Amino acid sequence: MEIARMLGASEESVRRWKRVWEEGGADGLRRRPATGRPPKLDDAQVEQVRTALEQGAQAHGFEADLWTLERVGLVVERVTGVVLSRASV
């Protein structure tokens, strides 16, 4: 499908957009606010974590300068006080 190729989208996405257009016009295609649980970290906290991680693992007391999910989770908790699940890290 030429439109999908031009947009760099899948053909299924283009078909879905066409269906939404036919059912609801331009209003149906407007971006809707994200649903679901809000993020546990705000933008400032994410920046704090980013800065902490850029210092390297050894700067945070780890023996090797290697980041693992567990280590990142510990730094997130130390820096922000927020406990994230392994999947959220």
JODA-V8436 format. One record per residue. N is the residue number from 1. RES is the residue in three letters. SS is DSSP state (a for helix, b for strand, c for the rest). PSI is psi in whole degrees, -180 to 180 (none if undefined). Layout:
N,RES,SS,PSI  N,RES,SS,PSI
This chain:
1,MET,c,124  2,GLU,a,-39  3,ILE,a,-44  4,ALA,a,-45  5,ARG,a,-43  6,MET,a,-36  7,LEU,a,-11  8,GLY,c,31  9,ALA,c,166  10,SER,c,156  11,GLU,a,-37  12,GLU,a,-40  13,SER,a,-44  14,VAL,a,-42  15,ARG,a,-41  16,ARG,a,-45  17,TRP,a,-40  18,LYS,a,-43  19,ARG,a,-44  20,VAL,a,-42  21,TRP,a,-45  22,GLU,a,-33  23,GLU,a,-33  24,GLY,a,6  25,GLY,a,-158  26,ALA,a,-35  27,ASP,a,-35  28,GLY,a,-25  29,LEU,a,-9  30,ARG,c,144  31,ARG,c,135  32,ARG,c,152  33,PRO,c,147  34,ALA,c,142  35,THR,c,172  36,GLY,c,-175  37,ARG,c,136  38,PRO,c,156  39,PRO,c,148  40,LYS,c,-25  41,LEU,c,134  42,ASP,c,177  43,ASP,a,-40  44,ALA,a,-41  45,GLN,a,-40  46,VAL,a,-41  47,GLU,a,-38  48,GLN,a,-44  49,VAL,a,-44  50,ARG,a,-46  51,THR,a,-43  52,ALA,a,-43  53,LEU,a,-33  54,GLU,a,-19  55,GLN,c,-17  56,GLY,c,157  57,ALA,c,-38  58,GLN,a,-32  59,ALA,a,-17  60,HIS,a,17  61,GLY,c,5  62,PHE,c,145  63,GLU,c,-48  64,ALA,c,149  65,ASP,c,63  66,LEU,c,129  67,TRP,c,131  68,THR,c,166  69,LEU,a,-42  70,GLU,a,-44  71,ARG,a,-44  72,VAL,a,-43  73,GLY,a,-40  74,LEU,a,-42  75,VAL,a,-41  76,VAL,a,-46  77,GLU,a,-44  78,ARG,a,-42  79,VAL,a,-38  80,THR,a,-20  81,GLY,c,3  82,VAL,c,130  83,VAL,c,122  84,LEU,c,148  85,SER,c,161  86,ARG,c,-40  87,ALA,c,-35  88,SER,c,-29  89,VAL,c,none
